[in-house]
Amino acid sequence: MTRKKLDLVLENVLIENVAAEGKAIAHYEGTVVFVEFAVPGDIVDIRIYKKKKNYMEGRILRVVKPSEHRLEPFCGHFGVCGGCRWQPLPYEMQLQAKQQQVYDQLVRIGHLEIPSISPIIPSDRTRLYRNKLEFSFSSKRWFLDGENPEALPAEERVGLGFHVGKFFDKVLDIRRCYLQREPSNAIRLFIREYAVRNSLEFYDIRENRGYLRNMFIRTTEDGQLMLIICFAREEKETREKMLKAILDAFPEITSLYYVINTKMNDSISDQECILWHGSDVIVETMEGLKFRIGPKSFYQTNSPQAHKLYSTARDFAALTGDEVVYDLYTGTGTIAQFVSSKASKVIGIEYVPEAIEDAKVNARNNGISNCSFFAGDMKDVLNADFIAEHGRPDVIILDPPRAGIHPDVAKVILDAQPERMVYVSCNPASQARDLAILCEKYEITAVQPVDMFPHTQHVENVCALKLKTAR
């Protein structure tokens, strides 16, 4: 049975406000309508692609009258590429929407008692702010409206760029991206041209065949550059010829790695990254501390904003120099080392063993002797025996992945009863869920959103917590 295609157009609809997930909100005959790429004040015709009992979702078919706030998108890929969806929205309105998102998740939906939320900390750079990008090769790129794939030569049917939203096997061929500073675009375009000229097969992820899979570009604020190229199989002569051509064209590359990935997905977390040229790491500096960044290392992707985020976390921890601090989900130990000078001892725990090894080297290179790091699943490592061995925490700093913390971890934290906690989150929804559990014994004393990702709906949020009663 084939599903009948929805064919519904709403005309002259007023866009009222910004909604969740980067969409805008309107109403039509009493029904809520969520619209992509719209700006409050727009009057638009909407083509509906999803219709439910209580809401509809659609895309702009025609802008009848643009909002006075609407800006012209600066990127030629806007509307097709899944990133930077808020380009038409003035930055001040983006910040207001993110502030509202934090309030909605913590208070309106989460029903948490909080003090007033501090004004969101804006990003100094709203373009070229990312220090890491991943690009995918595709033998069958995403075709734009009006393009006829059959009429295009083979070299124009392949792509190197970003996956199109909701399509794991479709890649938009990117010509210029405004997320990362040069030579990011130049390197990507050179590699694409080289691959086409030398008949190197772009990968087909649906059929799991091809030669070139994906690539990563990592940069630092002072211009160091790491490039990682992932191949589907080893062809030494072909690979070395390509890597040499890249290095000849871009001698400024600090670190050049390759990966031979024969498995069914593009993740390199479980793959060997082989250094072909240069340093094994690039190094980012923050307040005089140096942090090694390897091919698998986690580091906040907006470096200047990371400093503001970590400074907020350190301020909220209110350390006096005598505290034992646990930094949970420590990554490469950035927050742990950032607060170490104001603590007696810092314990960092992280799931990824390579990140912990980086953390240990970072601490040693930074002359920090009061930090200890441990690798393992948080719910397995952090238990009563671990706390008995390493000391009860006076302060816990949490910076978990988007999914938040495991209930077992929350229970151990509540049993340990640190005097203060700082919860850093990239997902206010999971943060609100976890805070509801922690607020059994804690009260929220401060809330500070931080914008790490301009032109997107994503927001980081930092909450300070204090134990309600003395032990």
C-alpha positions as CSV (number, residue, x, y, z in Angstrom):
1,M,0.0,0.0,0.0
2,T,1.5,3.3,-1.0
3,R,1.0,6.4,1.2
4,K,-0.9,9.2,-0.5
5,K,1.3,12.3,-0.9
6,L,0.1,15.2,1.1
7,D,-0.8,18.2,-1.1
8,L,-1.8,21.1,1.0
9,V,-0.9,24.8,0.7
10,L,-1.7,27.4,3.3
11,E,-1.8,31.0,1.9
12,N,-1.0,34.3,3.5
13,V,0.1,32.9,6.9
14,L,1.7,35.3,9.4
15,I,4.8,33.9,11.2
16,E,4.4,34.7,14.8
17,N,7.5,33.6,16.7
18,V,10.6,31.4,16.8
19,A,9.9,27.8,17.8
20,A,12.0,24.8,18.9
21,E,14.4,22.9,16.6
22,G,15.2,26.0,14.5
23,K,11.7,26.3,13.2
24,A,9.2,29.2,13.4
25,I,5.6,29.0,14.6
26,A,2.3,30.2,13.1
27,H,-1.4,29.4,13.5
28,Y,-3.9,28.5,10.7
29,E,-7.6,28.1,11.6
30,G,-6.7,27.3,15.2
31,T,-4.0,24.7,14.3
32,V,-0.3,25.2,15.2
33,V,2.0,25.3,12.1
34,F,5.7,24.8,12.4
35,V,7.6,26.3,9.4
36,E,11.2,25.9,8.3
37,F,13.5,29.0,7.5
38,A,10.8,31.5,8.5
39,V,11.3,34.8,10.4
40,P,8.7,36.4,12.8
41,G,6.7,38.9,10.8
42,D,6.9,37.1,7.5
43,I,3.7,36.6,5.6
44,V,4.1,33.4,3.6
45,D,2.5,30.6,1.6
46,I,3.3,27.3,3.2
47,R,3.4,23.8,1.6
48,I,2.5,21.3,4.3
49,Y,4.5,18.0,4.4
50,K,3.2,16.7,7.7
51,K,-0.4,17.0,9.1
52,K,-1.3,15.7,12.6
53,K,-4.3,16.2,14.8
54,N,-2.9,19.1,16.7
55,Y,-0.2,20.5,14.5
56,M,1.2,20.8,11.0
57,E,4.7,21.1,9.6
58,G,5.7,22.8,6.4
59,R,8.1,24.8,4.2
60,I,7.8,28.2,2.7
61,L,6.5,28.0,-0.8
62,R,6.5,31.8,-1.3
63,V,7.3,34.8,0.8
64,V,4.3,37.1,0.2
65,K,5.7,39.9,2.3
66,P,9.0,39.6,4.1
67,S,9.4,40.5,7.7
68,E,11.1,43.8,8.5
69,H,13.6,41.7,10.5
70,R,14.4,39.3,7.6
71,L,18.0,39.3,6.5
72,E,19.4,38.0,3.2
73,P,21.2,34.7,3.9
74,F,25.0,35.1,3.5
75,C,25.6,31.5,2.4
76,G,24.7,30.2,-1.1
77,H,23.9,26.8,0.3
78,F,21.2,28.1,2.7
79,G,18.0,26.2,2.7
80,V,19.5,23.0,1.4
81,C,22.4,22.5,3.7
82,G,21.1,21.5,7.1
83,G,23.3,23.9,9.0
84,C,23.1,27.6,9.9
85,R,19.3,27.6,9.6
86,W,18.9,31.0,11.3
87,Q,20.8,33.1,8.8
88,P,17.7,35.2,8.0
89,L,17.2,35.9,11.7
90,P,19.1,38.9,13.2
91,Y,21.6,37.8,15.7
92,E,19.9,39.6,18.6
93,M,16.7,37.7,17.8
94,Q,18.7,34.4,17.8
95,L,20.0,35.2,21.2
96,Q,16.5,36.0,22.5
97,A,15.2,32.7,21.1
98,K,18.0,30.7,22.8
99,Q,17.3,32.5,26.1
100,Q,13.7,31.6,25.8
101,Q,14.6,28.0,24.9
102,V,16.4,27.7,28.2
103,Y,13.5,29.2,30.2
104,D,11.0,26.9,28.4
105,Q,12.9,23.7,29.1
106,L,13.8,24.5,32.7
107,V,10.6,26.3,33.9
108,R,7.7,26.0,31.5
109,I,8.2,22.3,30.7
110,G,10.6,21.2,33.5
111,H,8.7,23.1,36.3
112,L,12.0,23.8,38.1
113,E,12.5,26.6,40.6
114,I,15.3,28.8,39.3
115,P,16.5,32.3,39.9
116,S,16.3,34.7,37.0
117,I,18.3,33.6,34.0
118,S,21.3,35.7,33.3
119,P,21.4,37.3,29.8
120,I,22.9,34.9,27.3
121,I,26.6,35.4,26.6
122,P,26.9,36.1,22.8
123,S,29.6,34.8,20.5
124,D,32.2,37.4,19.4
125,R,32.3,35.7,16.0
126,T,29.1,34.7,14.3
127,R,30.9,33.3,11.2
128,L,34.1,31.3,10.8
129,Y,33.9,30.2,14.4
130,R,34.3,26.4,14.2
131,N,37.6,24.7,14.8
132,K,36.5,21.3,13.5
133,L,34.5,20.3,10.4
134,E,33.7,16.9,8.8
135,F,33.0,16.5,5.1
136,S,31.7,13.4,3.4
137,F,32.4,12.1,-0.1
138,S,29.4,10.8,-2.1
139,S,29.2,9.2,-5.5
140,K,25.6,10.4,-5.8
141,R,25.4,13.9,-4.5
142,W,22.2,15.9,-3.6
143,F,20.8,17.5,-6.8
144,L,19.2,20.9,-6.6
145,D,15.9,21.9,-8.1
146,G,16.2,22.2,-11.8
147,E,19.2,19.9,-12.2
148,N,19.0,16.9,-14.4
149,P,21.5,14.3,-13.2
150,E,21.4,12.5,-16.5
151,A,22.6,15.6,-18.4
152,L,25.5,16.2,-16.1
153,P,29.0,14.8,-16.6
154,A,30.3,12.2,-14.1
155,E,32.5,14.7,-12.3
156,E,29.5,16.9,-11.5
157,R,27.4,14.1,-10.1
158,V,29.7,13.5,-7.1
159,G,29.9,15.6,-4.0
160,L,32.1,16.5,-1.1
161,G,30.4,18.3,1.7
162,F,27.7,17.9,4.3
163,H,24.9,15.3,4.6
164,V,21.5,16.8,3.8
165,G,19.1,16.7,6.8
166,K,17.1,13.4,7.1
167,F,19.0,11.7,4.2
168,F,22.0,9.7,5.5
169,D,23.0,8.8,2.0
170,K,22.8,12.3,0.4
171,V,25.6,14.8,0.5
172,L,25.4,18.4,-0.6
173,D,28.4,19.4,-2.6
174,I,29.8,22.4,-0.7
175,R,31.5,25.2,-2.6
176,R,32.0,27.7,0.2
177,C,31.3,27.2,3.9
178,Y,31.3,30.1,6.3
179,L,31.8,28.0,9.4
180,Q,35.6,27.6,9.4
181,R,38.4,29.9,8.5
182,E,40.6,29.3,5.4
183,P,42.3,27.3,4.2
184,S,39.4,25.0,5.0
185,N,37.4,25.7,1.8
186,A,40.6,25.7,-0.3
187,I,41.7,22.3,1.0
188,R,38.3,20.7,0.5
189,L,38.0,22.0,-3.1
190,F,41.5,21.0,-3.9
191,I,40.9,17.4,-2.7
192,R,37.6,17.2,-4.7
193,E,39.3,18.4,-7.9
194,Y,42.3,16.1,-7.4
195,A,40.0,13.1,-6.8
196,V,37.9,13.8,-9.9
197,R,41.0,14.4,-12.0
198,N,42.6,11.2,-10.9
199,S,39.4,9.1,-11.2
200,L,39.3,8.3,-7.5
201,E,35.9,6.7,-6.6
202,F,33.7,8.7,-4.2
203,Y,32.0,6.5,-1.6
204,D,28.5,5.2,-1.9
205,I,27.3,4.7,1.7
206,R,24.2,2.9,0.7
207,E,26.0,0.3,-1.4
208,N,29.1,0.5,0.9
209,R,31.5,0.8,-2.0
210,G,34.0,3.4,-3.2
211,Y,37.4,4.6,-2.1
212,L,37.2,8.1,-0.5
213,R,34.9,8.2,2.5
214,N,35.2,11.3,4.6
215,M,37.7,13.9,5.9
216,F,38.1,16.1,8.9
217,I,39.8,19.6,9.2
218,R,40.8,20.8,12.7
219,T,42.3,24.2,13.4
220,T,43.5,26.3,16.3
221,E,43.2,30.0,17.0
222,D,46.9,30.6,16.1
223,G,46.6,28.8,12.7
224,Q,47.7,25.2,13.3
225,L,45.9,22.8,11.0
226,M,45.2,19.1,11.2
227,L,43.8,17.1,8.2
228,I,42.4,13.5,8.4
229,I,41.5,11.7,5.2
230,C,39.5,8.4,5.5
231,F,39.8,5.7,2.9
232,A,37.6,2.6,2.5
233,R,40.6,0.4,1.7
234,E,44.4,0.5,1.5
235,E,45.9,1.3,-1.9
236,K,49.3,2.5,-0.8
237,E,50.6,4.0,-4.0
238,T,47.3,5.9,-4.7
239,R,47.0,7.0,-1.1
240,E,50.6,8.3,-0.8
241,K,50.4,10.1,-4.2
242,M,47.2,11.9,-3.0
243,L,48.6,12.8,0.5
244,K,51.8,14.1,-1.1
245,A,49.8,16.3,-3.6
246,I,47.8,17.7,-0.7
247,L,50.9,18.5,1.3
248,D,52.6,20.1,-1.7
249,A,49.6,22.3,-2.2
250,F,49.2,23.2,1.5
251,P,52.6,23.0,3.2
252,E,51.1,24.9,6.2
253,I,49.4,21.7,7.3
254,T,50.7,20.9,10.8
255,S,49.4,17.4,11.1
256,L,48.3,15.0,8.3
257,Y,46.6,11.7,9.2
258,Y,44.9,9.0,7.3
259,V,42.5,6.2,8.3
260,I,41.7,2.9,6.5
261,N,38.1,2.4,7.4
262,T,36.6,-0.9,6.1
263,K,33.5,-1.0,8.4
264,M,29.9,0.0,7.5
265,N,29.9,3.5,9.0
266,D,32.1,6.6,8.9
267,S,32.9,7.0,12.6
268,I,36.6,7.0,13.3
269,S,36.3,6.7,17.1
270,D,37.2,2.9,16.9
271,Q,39.7,3.3,14.0
272,E,43.4,3.7,13.9
273,C,44.5,7.2,12.9
274,I,47.9,6.9,11.2
275,L,50.2,9.9,11.2
276,W,51.6,10.5,7.7
277,H,53.3,13.9,8.1
278,G,54.0,16.4,10.8
279,S,53.1,16.6,14.5
280,D,50.8,14.1,16.1
281,V,48.8,16.9,17.7
282,I,47.8,20.5,17.3
283,V,47.8,22.6,20.4
284,E,45.2,25.1,21.6
285,T,46.0,27.6,24.3
286,M,43.7,29.0,27.0
287,E,44.8,31.3,29.8
288,G,48.4,30.0,29.4
289,L,47.3,26.3,29.5
290,K,48.1,24.2,26.5
291,F,45.7,21.5,25.3
292,R,46.8,18.8,22.9
293,I,44.2,18.0,20.2
294,G,44.6,14.7,18.5
295,P,42.5,13.3,15.6
296,K,40.0,11.8,18.1
297,S,40.2,14.4,20.9
298,F,37.1,16.2,22.0
299,Y,37.5,20.0,22.2
300,Q,34.8,22.6,22.2
301,T,34.3,23.6,18.5
302,N,34.1,27.4,19.2
303,S,37.4,28.1,21.0
304,P,36.9,31.7,22.1
305,Q,33.4,30.8,23.5
306,A,34.9,27.7,25.2
307,H,36.9,30.2,27.3
308,K,33.7,32.0,28.3
309,L,31.9,28.7,29.0
310,Y,34.7,27.4,31.2
311,S,35.1,30.7,33.0
312,T,31.4,30.6,33.8
313,A,31.8,27.1,35.2
314,R,34.8,28.1,37.3
315,D,32.9,31.1,38.7
316,F,29.9,29.0,39.6
317,A,32.1,26.5,41.4
318,A,33.2,29.2,43.8
319,L,36.4,27.5,44.7
320,T,38.5,28.6,47.6
321,G,41.6,26.4,47.1
322,D,40.7,23.7,49.6
323,E,38.1,21.7,47.6
324,V,38.2,18.2,46.1
325,V,36.6,18.6,42.7
326,Y,35.2,15.9,40.5
327,D,35.0,16.8,36.8
328,L,32.6,14.2,35.2
329,Y,32.7,13.7,31.4
330,T,36.1,15.5,31.5
331,G,37.0,14.9,27.8
332,T,40.7,15.9,27.5
333,G,40.6,17.5,30.9
334,T,40.0,21.1,29.8
335,I,37.7,22.1,32.6
336,A,39.6,20.0,35.2
337,Q,42.8,21.8,34.4
338,F,41.1,25.2,34.0
339,V,39.9,25.0,37.6
340,S,42.8,23.2,39.1
341,S,44.7,26.2,40.4
342,K,41.8,27.0,42.6
343,A,41.2,23.5,44.0
344,S,43.1,21.1,46.3
345,K,42.5,18.1,44.1
346,V,40.7,17.4,40.8
347,I,39.4,14.0,39.7
348,G,38.4,13.7,36.0
349,I,36.4,10.8,34.6
350,E,35.8,10.2,30.9
351,Y,34.5,7.3,28.7
352,V,37.1,7.7,25.9
353,P,40.5,6.2,26.8
354,E,42.4,8.3,24.2
355,A,40.9,11.5,25.7
356,I,42.1,10.5,29.1
357,E,45.6,9.9,27.8
358,D,45.5,13.4,26.2
359,A,44.3,14.8,29.6
360,K,47.2,13.2,31.4
361,V,49.8,14.5,28.9
362,N,48.1,17.9,29.0
363,A,48.3,18.1,32.8
364,R,51.9,17.0,32.8
365,N,52.9,19.5,30.1
366,N,51.1,22.3,31.9
367,G,52.9,21.5,35.2
368,I,49.7,20.5,36.9
369,S,50.1,17.9,39.6
370,N,46.8,18.0,41.4
371,C,44.7,16.4,38.6
372,S,44.1,12.6,38.3
373,F,42.2,11.1,35.3
374,F,40.3,7.9,34.9
375,A,38.8,6.2,31.8
376,G,35.6,4.2,31.8
377,D,31.8,4.3,31.6
378,M,30.6,6.9,34.1
379,K,28.0,4.6,35.7
380,D,30.6,1.9,36.2
381,V,33.5,4.1,37.4
382,L,31.7,6.5,39.7
383,N,30.6,4.5,42.6
384,A,30.9,4.4,46.4
385,D,34.2,2.5,46.3
386,F,35.7,5.0,43.9
387,I,34.7,7.9,46.1
388,A,36.0,6.1,49.2
389,E,39.3,5.7,47.5
390,H,39.7,9.1,46.0
391,G,37.9,11.3,48.5
392,R,34.4,12.7,48.7
393,P,33.9,15.6,46.3
394,D,33.2,19.1,47.7
395,V,32.2,20.2,44.2
396,I,31.1,18.3,41.1
397,I,31.3,19.7,37.6
398,L,29.2,17.9,35.0
399,D,29.5,18.3,31.3
400,P,27.8,15.3,29.8
401,P,26.9,14.5,26.2
402,R,23.5,15.6,24.8
403,A,21.7,12.6,26.3
404,G,22.5,13.8,29.8
405,I,23.5,11.6,32.8
406,H,22.5,8.0,33.6
407,P,20.1,7.6,36.5
408,D,22.8,5.5,38.3
409,V,25.2,8.4,38.1
410,A,22.6,10.8,39.5
411,K,22.1,8.4,42.4
412,V,25.8,8.3,43.2
413,I,26.0,12.0,43.1
414,L,23.0,12.4,45.5
415,D,24.6,9.9,47.9
416,A,28.0,11.7,47.7
417,Q,26.3,15.0,48.5
418,P,28.9,17.5,47.3
419,E,28.3,21.0,48.7
420,R,28.0,22.5,45.2
421,M,27.6,21.4,41.6
422,V,28.0,23.0,38.2
423,Y,26.0,21.4,35.4
424,V,27.2,22.4,31.9
425,S,24.9,21.1,29.1
426,C,24.5,21.4,25.3
427,N,20.9,20.2,25.7
428,P,18.6,22.1,28.1
429,A,15.9,19.4,27.7
430,S,18.0,16.6,29.1
431,Q,19.6,19.0,31.6
432,A,16.1,19.9,32.9
433,R,15.3,16.2,33.3
434,D,18.5,15.6,35.3
435,L,18.1,18.7,37.4
436,A,14.6,17.5,38.4
437,I,16.3,14.4,40.0
438,L,19.2,16.4,41.5
439,C,16.9,19.0,43.0
440,E,15.7,16.3,45.5
441,K,18.6,17.5,47.5
442,Y,19.8,20.7,45.7
443,E,18.6,24.1,44.8
444,I,19.5,25.9,41.6
445,T,21.3,29.2,42.4
446,A,22.3,30.5,39.0
447,V,21.6,29.9,35.3
448,Q,23.8,31.2,32.5
449,P,23.2,30.4,28.8
450,V,26.2,30.7,26.4
451,D,25.9,30.9,22.6
452,M,28.4,28.5,21.1
453,F,26.8,28.0,17.7
454,P,25.5,31.2,16.0
455,H,22.9,30.8,13.3
456,T,21.7,27.5,14.8
457,Q,19.1,26.7,17.5
458,H,21.7,25.1,19.7
459,V,22.6,26.6,23.1
460,E,24.9,25.7,26.0
461,N,23.6,26.3,29.5
462,V,25.4,26.4,32.8
463,C,23.5,25.9,36.1
464,A,24.9,26.3,39.6
465,L,23.5,24.1,42.4
466,K,23.8,24.2,46.2
467,L,23.0,21.5,48.7
468,K,19.8,22.4,50.4
469,T,20.7,21.2,53.9
470,A,23.9,20.5,55.7
471,R,25.0,17.0,56.1
